[in-house]
């Protein structure tokens, strides 16, 4: 099961990188400006290291599912649905980099309710994926590292959006829908 699950995640990430590369070309042709280049390599390193850490720790623990898998696996797939919803809602504006097209802000899909639904997905994945296979150290360490990097990335992204769009008027909660 671990090998199939790992392959599924790797295939998803490769597909996302291909989409991001295509979208980058499109939005740069629309005049997009890139921000956060200094921390982007650390984001990439975090995600690659996370996958390897998860896989190795899960193998060391016997590659067996957690007893919580009947709860965790459906939750993981629900998170994937949120990822797909966010990706399709952003369309060509979705990317792994911070690319902002002047005067364009997406306000549909989950972005009607949250400023950063895709980051919610990433936070939940970094927790859920290792927990599914009892890789508790990976879940803890990479959740903390991801929180640190997001504490850098999100302000950079929000400043870029505020500088080039009417983002300040788009007053939505960052991570959790309001009442």
Residue pairs with C-beta under 8 A, 6 or more apart in sequence:
1 63
1 65
2 55
2 58
2 59
2 63
2 133
3 63
5 132
5 133
6 51
6 54
6 55
9 51
9 129
10 51
12 80
13 47
13 51
16 87
16 96
17 96
19 87
19 94
20 94
20 95
20 96
20 97
23 92
23 93
23 94
23 95
23 99
24 32
24 95
24 97
24 99
26 92
27 92
27 93
27 95
27 99
27 101
28 34
28 99
30 101
30 104
31 101
31 102
32 99
32 100
32 101
33 99
33 100
33 102
33 160
33 164
34 97
34 98
34 99
35 98
35 99
35 100
35 156
35 157
35 159
35 160
36 97
36 98
36 153
36 156
36 157
36 160
37 97
39 149
39 152
39 153
39 156
40 96
40 97
40 98
42 149
43 96
43 149
43 153
44 96
46 142
46 145
46 146
46 149
49 142
50 126
50 138
50 142
50 146
53 130
53 135
53 137
53 138
53 141
53 142
54 129
54 130
54 133
54 135
54 138
54 142
57 130
57 133
57 135
57 137
57 138
58 130
58 133
58 134
58 135
61 133
61 134
61 135
63 133
64 133
64 134
65 132
65 133
65 134
66 72
66 131
66 132
66 133
66 134
68 131
69 132
72 128
72 131
72 132
73 132
75 124
75 128
76 125
76 128
76 129
76 132
79 121
79 124
79 125
79 128
80 121
82 110
82 117
82 120
82 121
83 118
83 121
85 109
85 110
85 117
86 94
86 109
86 110
86 111
86 117
86 118
86 121
87 94
87 118
88 109
89 106
89 108
89 109
89 110
89 111
90 106
90 109
90 111
90 118
91 106
93 99
93 101
93 104
93 106
94 118
98 153
98 156
98 157
98 160
100 160
100 161
100 163
100 164
100 165
101 164
102 164
102 165
103 164
103 165
103 166
104 165
105 161
105 165
105 166
105 167
105 170
107 170
109 117
110 117
111 117
111 172
112 172
113 172
113 173
113 177
113 178
114 120
114 172
114 173
114 174
114 175
114 176
114 177
115 158
115 170
115 172
115 173
115 174
115 175
116 154
116 174
116 175
119 150
119 154
119 175
120 175
122 146
122 150
123 143
123 146
123 147
123 150
123 175
126 139
126 142
126 143
126 146
127 139
127 143
129 135
130 136
130 138
130 139
130 142
131 139
154 174
158 167
161 167
162 168
172 178
